[in-house]
Amino acid sequence: MDEKLSASPHVFARRMVLKGLAGVAAMPLAVRLAYAQAGKEAPDLAQLVKDGKLPALADRLPANPLVVQPLTKVGTYGGTLHRGLRGSSDHNGILRVVGNQSLVRWDLGFTKALPNLAESWEVNPDGTEFVFHLRKGTKWSDGHPFTADDIVFSIEDCAKNTELYGSVPSQLTIAGKPVVVTKVDDFTVKFTFAAAYATYLETLATPLGQHPTLFAKHYASQFHPKYNDKVGDLVKQANLQNWADLFRAKNGDIEIPQRWGNPDKPTLDPWVVVEPYVGGATRVVMKRNPYFWQVDTEGNQLPYIDELYFGISQDVESLLLDAISGKLDIQERHINLLQNKPTLSQNKEKGGYRLIELEPSAAQQCQIYLNMCHKDPKLKAFFANKEVRQALSLGIDRGEIIELVYFGQSEPYQAGPRPGHPWYHETLARQFTDFDADQANALLDKAGYDKKDADGFRQHPDGSKIFFSIDVIPTLYADLVDVLELVKRHWVGIGIDIKVNTIERALYYTRGDSNDHDAQVWPGPGGLDPMFDPRDFFAQHPQGSRYAIPWTLWYVSNGQSGEEPPESQKQRMKLFDEARSTSDLDKRAATMKQLLDLTAEAFETVGICLAVNSFGVVKTNLINAPEKEPDSWTWPNPGPAMPQQFFFTS
């Protein structure tokens, strides 16, 4: 963890991926083995060993544990780390701290994949085969060995099972075909793809790359009909509809609350759930995993911190008050709005915390997704008209929004890689960002929406009023509510009436997943990581490409479900598959240039302004937390900074 923090998009975009033998840890094997043999452990675990209730440390660690270089210094054991969640659907707030245990992991600078549960790997010259060597002796949190069988089960029996997953996750497919995972021996597993997959190592380092290490076969197989012909009885006992519902209830998935809802489920995480994230809970509590497979440079088993305490609040104000009063040890999520920064800065001494800087990987502070696959034919026709989308964009006074909501800290922006990134696309980023109500009105007239009612609002061709709602989650992105209130006022000037629909996060997802929304907003990704979160460039993300979820379902199912998209989308889907298949960075850049050209021409989403640098609070006595880090979903901060090496000085 001694890598210099530098989220440079140039470094990120230009690195080579396929290097043959890769992932060799920095320390010699003999040194690491010596650390394991001379290892030390937390006092509570040592007492359990003494009492005969837990195996000795040498029997709990792998033969070759991952040795973590603490960011600042070797820590001491003890303490409870406090962090806040918002409501019943803030599961990724836990994932970002705990769920970082894939085959590989990001370095601190967001530039390359490092060894993790895989201690090394080889990639064939064609980039189609990845052979991973696991750490021998690694154990799940219940003490059961972690082997190649778990990975084969997780992919072949689970992720590729169409009853459990509607389609194979896109991270596991290339050229329209899913990966084939085979066991070489107990600690070696091979991933074979139908075509070159040049970005697969980095994909594994993202949250959505965790499927290979998500399910413990010895536990999860009891809920799978292939391994338990009596699973139907368990479904009835649980009062559920089918085995897939039971499996998810017991084992969760990468991005659902149930991942943290079952204390009995074995994991590979630094801490394990003891008080679960379930409906009505006011807190989630996690305690040290006695079988965790990482140590520091002096052989101390990680994590240093005994316990994680996630308090569940129902509003951002409560989280902000908790931060100001020093009740939260590390928090950026939900409180990192620019309007909160002065208050948090003024109360640093009172709260006993410092501010850290977060550099966004996102492109867009607020992206408006108009549902071009709407179930209502009239709204579908309205949103699918490119001149309408252009008019709506021109009808927004971004200068006013930036000044009032973001204190002048941004600039008008649509979508695409951030300025300074090698793939920055001027047209995609800047088109239709000037405020021009006259041109907007002219475009709407030209598009066939020239009739207005007595109040001056435009009408559909059948004479009904054009009206739609835009969903926003106030508890997650309060600034986007302010943005939309201003947009609503701006659009009155071009004859468009909208409702700013503030809803709870779970309902937001439910409406989007079922294609029941008119429009939704979210920060637009792809600013520094366009290969790993391209949801705004074409319909790629089953939850995130909110302007055309049915097109996304068509893409991820290889045309078996969803709605067939227009030709431009199909071209972009093909281009993206080509781009992630090539390790030649010049060829990849040229292919992505074609994709971004098509995105700019289609103009499917409406952006407001460039994502701005953010901040977080960290208690002054919490050591080894970085002072600056990326703010990203693909680098799910603070997880890649390895909170298991954080510790308290008092």
N, C-alpha and C positions, 0 to 999 in steps of 0.2 A: 504493500500500500504506500510505497514511497514515490509513486508516479506524481509528477507535477500536474496540478489541476489546470487543464487547458481544453475547453470545449471547442477548440478551433474547428470550424466546418471544413477548412482546407485539409487539415490532417485527417479529419473524419472521412471525407469523401475520397481522398487520394490513397488511402492505405491499401495494400495488397492483402488478399484473404487467403488464397491457396498457397501455402508455403511448405507443403509436405508435412514432415514431422514437426509438430507444433506443441505449444503448451507446456514446455519443460519448466518446472518451478525453479525459482532463483537459487534455492539452497541445495547443496549436494544431498543425495539420498542418505548417506551415512549420518550427516548432521541431523537431518530430520528424524531419522530413526532413533538417534540418541535423545532428541528432545522428547519423543513419545515415551521412551523407556524411563526417562527421568522426570516425567511429567508431574504436574501438580494440579490440584482440582479445588473447586469451591469447598469451603468448610462444611456446608450442609451435605454435600455429596460424600465427602470424606467420612462424615459420621455415619452415613448410611452404609458405606463399605465396612466400617468398623463394626457396625451392628449386624452385619451379614445380610443386609437387605438389598445390596447392590454389588455387582461384580467390581473387581479392582479396575482402576483406570486403564491399565495396560490391556485389559480384556474388553474395554468399551471403545477404545480408539482404533482406527484402522492402522495397519502396519506403517502406512505412509500418510499421516494426517496432513491436511493443508496447513502450512505454516503461514500465519498472517503477520506481516510487519505492521505493528501499530502505527497510526498516523503520527502521533507525537511521542508517546512513550508507553512502555509496558504498564498495564493497569493493575488494579486491585479488585478483589471480589466484593460484591455486596450492592444493596440498594434496589430501589424500585424506580423504573423510568416511567414517567407520566406523560401521556399524549392524549389528544382529544379526537373523537369521532363525531360525525354529524348524523344523527338519526339511525334508521334501520338498514340503510343501503350504502354505507360508507366502507364497505369491505376492502376496497383498494387502499384505504388508509392503513389497514393492517398489513396488506400485501407489501406495501412500500417499505415497511420496516422489517418484516419477518420473512416474507415469501420470496427469497432471492436465491433459492438453492437449486439451480439448474446444473446441467453437465458442465457449462462454462459460465463465466461471469464477466461483467464489464470491468475494465480498469477505472481508476478514479477520474481519468481525463476523458472518458467516453470516446476512446480511440481504438481499442482492440479488445478481443476476447481473451480471457485468461483461464487457466485451469481451475476447476472447481470440484464437482463430484467426479468428473473425468480428470485424471492426473496427466493424461497426454492423449494425443490422437494423431492419426495419419489421414491424409486426403489423397485420393488417387489423382493422377495427372489430368484426367478428364473432369474432375470436380463433381463426380456422380456418386462416389463412395466415401463415407466417413467412418473410420474405425475408431471407437472410443475405448480407452483402457480405464476401467474404474478403480477406485481406491479399495484394495483388498482389506476386508475387515470392517468396512463402514457398516453401521447399523442404523435401523430405524429407531424412532424414539422409544419403542417398546423392547428394544434389544434384539430384534430379529435381523438377520443379515440382509443387506441391500446388495442385490446382484443383477446380472444381465436379465434374469427372468422377470424382474420387476419392470424393466424398461420394455421388454417385448410385450408383456401383458398390458402395460399402459398404452402402447401404440396399437398393436395388432388386435387386442381384444377390446380396447376401450375407445381410443380416439378414432379408429377406423370402423367402429360399430355404428351402423346407420340408425339403430334403435336408440342408442345413447347420444349420438351426435347426428344431427340432420345431414351433415356432410362433413367430410374430413377437414379439420382446420387447415386454412390456407397456408399456414406456416409449415405444414407437413406435406405439401403438394408442390409439384413442379411439372410444367408441360401438361397440366390437366390430370396428372396421375399421382396417387399417394405414394409416400415412401414405403419401402419394405424393410422392416427391422428384423434382423436375425441374430441369434446368440452364437458367438464363436466359442466362448467358454464361459465359466461362471462370472468372469470379470472383464470380458471383452464382448462388445456388441457392435454390429455393423449396420449402418443406415445406407440404403441403396435408393437412389433417385433415378427417375426416367431420363433426366437431362441434367446438365451441369447446374449446380446450385451454389453459386459463388459467395452468396451472403449468408449461408446457413449457420456458420459459427456465430456471427453477430446476432442472427435471428434467435438462436438458442439463448443468448444473453438477455434478451428482452423478456418481459413478463409472459408474453404469449408463447414463448419457447419452452415453457416449463412442463409440458405434457409428459416428456420421457421420465420425469422424476416425481410425478404427482401422486401415483397410486401404488400402495404397497400390495403386492399380489396376495400375500398370505392373509391379509385382512379383507381387501376389497373383493376378492374372488368369491367370498361367501354371498355377495349380493349380485352375482353375475350368473345367468342361467347356464352358461357353458361349463361352469364349475360346481354349480349347486342346483340339482334338479328339483329341490324343494323351495326355491326362491319365491315361488308363488305364495307359499304359506307366510313368508316374511312380509310380503307385500300386503296381504290381508291383515296381518297383525298390526302393521303400521298404518292401516287405513289409507293406503295410497292406491293409485290407479294401475301402475305397472312397475316392472323391475327397474326401468330407467329412472323413474322418480325416486325409488328407494335407493338406488345407487348414488344419485346426486345428494339425497338427504344425508347419507352416511359418509360420503367421500368428498362432496363438493365438486368444484371445478376451479379453474384458475381465477375467474372473475365473478364468483357468486358468493353471497353471504354464508351459504352452507359450508364453504371451505373452512370456516372458523366456528362451525356450529356443533361439532362432535368431538368431545374430549377423548373419546376412545380411538379415534383415527390416528394411526402412526404417521409421523412426518419425519422429514430430514432437517427441519428448521432449528434455529438456535433455542427457541422457546416453544413450548407446547401449550395448548389451550387447557385451562382448568375451569374457567367460567366462560361459557360459550357466547357467541354472538347470535342470539336468538331473539324472536319477537318479544318486546317488553323489557329486554335487558337494559340496565342503566350503566353497565360497564362490561368490559371484556378483560379477563385476567389471564396472563400466560406466565408460566414458570420455566426455569432453565431445563433444557433437554439434557439429561445425564449422559446420553450417548452421542452428543454432538461431536462432529468429526474434524473440528479445527482447533489449532493451538496457536499460541503466540510464540515469539522467538525465544522465549525461555522455557517453553514446554508447558505453559499453563493452559489448561483446557478452556476454551471459550464456550459461552459468553462470560464476560465479567459480571454483568448486571444480573441479579437474581430473578427479577420479575418485571414484567411489563403490565402497566395499568392503563387501559384505554377507557377514559370516561366518555359516556355518550351524552352529548348535549343536543338540544332541539333547536338551537339558534346560534348564529355566529357571534352574537353579542356575549353569550355565556362563555364561549371559547376565548373571546378577546379579553374578557374580565379575568378569566383563569390565567391567561398569559401575563397580563399586567400584574396580577397578584403573586406571580411566581409559582403557580400550581402546575404549570406544564414545563417539562424539562426540554423538550424539543418539539417545535410546531411551526409549520409553514402552511400546511393545508388549511384552507378556509379563512385564515386570518390575514393572508398576505396581499390584501387589497391596498392600493396606493393611499387611499384615504385613511387607512389605519396606521400607516407608517409614522406620521408625526406623534400620534398618541403613544405608540409603542416605543419610539425613540425617547420621548420625554420620561418614560417610566422604567427605563433600563435599570437604574440603580435600585429603585423601589422593588422591582420584581426579581432582581438578581440574575439578569440575563443579558446576553449580547445579541446583536443582529448579525445574521449571516446573509451573504448575497446569493441570489439564485439567477442563473442565466438561462432564459427560456430556450428550449429547442423548438417551441411552437413558432409558427409563422404569424398567426393571427390572434389578436386579443378576443375578437368576437366574430364568429362566422355565422351567417344566416343561411339555413338550409331550407329552401322552399321545396315542398314535397312534389316532385315531378311525376310521381307514380300514385298520385292521390286517388282514393276510391270514388270521390265525387268527380264526374266527368267535367263539370264546369271549372272547378279549381285545378284539375289536372291540365286542362287546356290552357288555363291562365298561366300557371307556373311553368309549363313546358314551352311557352313562347319566349324565345330569347330576347326579343325586343322589350317584353314586359320586365324581364330580369334586369336588362340594361337600364330601363327607365327607373326601376325601383332603386338601383344603385346610384344613379345620377340624382335622385331625389333626396339623398341623405347628405346633411351638412356635417361631414366628418370633422371639420375644423372645430365646430362647436362641441362635438362629443369629446374630442381629444382634450380640449381646454377645460371643460367642465367636469368630466369623469376621470380623465387621466392626467390632469394638471399639466398639460402640455408636454407630456413625456413620451409621445409617440408620433406617428405619421400615418397618413392614409395608406391603406394596403388592402389588397384583395386576397391573394393566396400565393403559395409557392415558396421555394427556398428563400431564406432571408438574404438581405443585401450582404455581400461579402462571400457568400457561398459560391463555389465554382459553378453551380447550376442555377444561379439567380436568373430569373426570367422577367425582364422589364415589362413586357406587355401583360403577362399574367398578373404581375404584382400591382400594376398601376392603372390599368384601363378602367374607365368609368368611375374614377374616384373623385373627380371634380364635382362640386355641387352646382347643378344646372337644372333648376326646376322647369325652365322653358323647354329645354331639350327633352326632359323626362316626359312632360305633358305631350309634346309632339310625338314621341315614340309610342306612348299609350294610345293616342288617337290613331296613329298609323296601324297599330296592332289590332284595331277593331274594338277598342274599349273607349270610344269617344262619347258615349251617352252617359249623362249624369242624372241623379235624382234631385229632389228639391233642396237637399242639404249640400249639394255639390259633390257627392260621392259617386264614383264611377259604377257602371252597371255591366253585367254580363250581357252578351247579345240577346238573351231572352228577356231582359229587362229587370232581372233580380240584382240586388245590390252585391257588389264585390266586398266580401268581408271574410277575414280569416284570423286565426289566432297564432301566436308564436309562443311555443313552450319554452320556459326558462326555469331553472332551479335556483330560487333566491338564496337558499341556505348554502349552496355550493359556490355560486357566482353572483354575488349581490351587485357587482358592477355591471353585469350584463342586463340586469333589470333596469338600471339607470340608462344604459345605452338604448334599450328598446323603448323606454318612455320618450326619449328624444326622437328616435326614429319614427315613432307613432305621430308625434307632433309634425315632423318634417313631411311625412307622407300625406298628411291632411292637405298640404299645399299642392299635391298632385292628384287629389281626389281619391285617395286610398285610405280606407278605415281598417284598423286592426285592433285586436285585443292582445295585451301583454299577459300571457297566461302563466302565472306563477304557480308551479306545482311541485309536489314532493318528488324526490329523485326516483323512487321505485315506480311511480306512476309515469314519470317521464320516459323511463325505459320501456314500460309496458306499452305505452302509446306508440313509441317509435318502433318497437319490435313487431307490433301487429299492424303497422302501417296505418294507424288511426290518427296521425298528427297532420295538421296543416303545414306547420313549419316549426323548426326548433333551432336553438342556438347552442354553440359550444366553442371553446377556443380552438382555432384551426391549427392542426399539427403540420409536420413536414418541413419546418424551417431549417433545422440542422440535420434531420434524419429522414430525408425524403424516400429513401429505400425501405425504411422500416415502419413508416406510418404514412402511406400515400393515399389515405382515405378521401382527401379533398381533390385528388387529381383524377380519380375514376372511382366507380362504385366497387370498393374493395373490402370495406369493413362491415360485417353483418350488423353491428350496432352503430358504428360511427359514421358511415356514409349516409347521413340522414336525409339527403335529398332524393335518394333512390334505393331504399332498402331492397325492394324486389329485384332490381338489377344486380345487387350484391349477391343475393341468394342464387341467382342464375350463374354468376361467376364462380362462387365457391363450390357449387354443386355440379360444375361442369355441364350446365344446361339442363339439369334434371329437375330443378324447381325454380321458383321465382318467376320473373318476367323478363323476356328477352330484351336486351337493351338496344339502343340505336347503334348504327355502324361505328360512329366515333368512339363510343364506349368500348365496343368489341375490339377496335384497333388498339386502344390504350391498354386493355387487358392483355392482349397479345404482346405489345411492346414491353409491358412491365415484366411479363414472364421471361421475355428475351433478356431484359436488363439484369434480372437477378440470376440469370444463367451464365453470365459471362464474368470472368475474372479480369478481363482487359478493361481497365478503368476508362480509357479513351473511348472504346466502343460502347461501354455502358453509358458514359456521359452523352454520347451522340444519340443513343436510343432514347434516353430520358429526355433529351431536348425535343425529339419528335413527339413524345408523349405530352410534354408540357405545352408544346405548340397547339396540339389538339385540345388540351384543357382550356387554354386561353381562348381558342376559337369557339368552344362550346359555351363558355361562360355560365356555368351551372350554379355556382354558389356566390353569395354576396358578402364580401368582407368589410370590416370597418377600419381597423388600424393595426399596425405592427405590434406584436406581443412585446410587452415591456419587461425590463428586469424587475425581479421581485425580491423577496426577503423572507427570512424566517427568524424565529427566536430560539436560542439555545442557552440553557442555564450556564452561568459562569463556572460552576463546579463540575460541569459535564465535559470530560476531556476526550480528545481524539475525534470529535466531530469537526469536519472541515469548515473553514471560514467562507468558502465559496464552492458552489457545486452546480451542475446542470439542473434545470427544472424541467423534467421530462417524464413522459410515460414510458418511453423505451429505455431510458436510464431512470428507473423508478425511484427517484430520490425520497429518502436518504439511503435506501437499501444498498446500492453499490459501494457506498462509503463504509459498509459493514458495521452496522450498529452493535454487533456482537463484540467489537473491540472498543466501544465506548465504555467509560467508567466514571465514577464519581470520586472527587477528592475528599469529600466530607459528607 
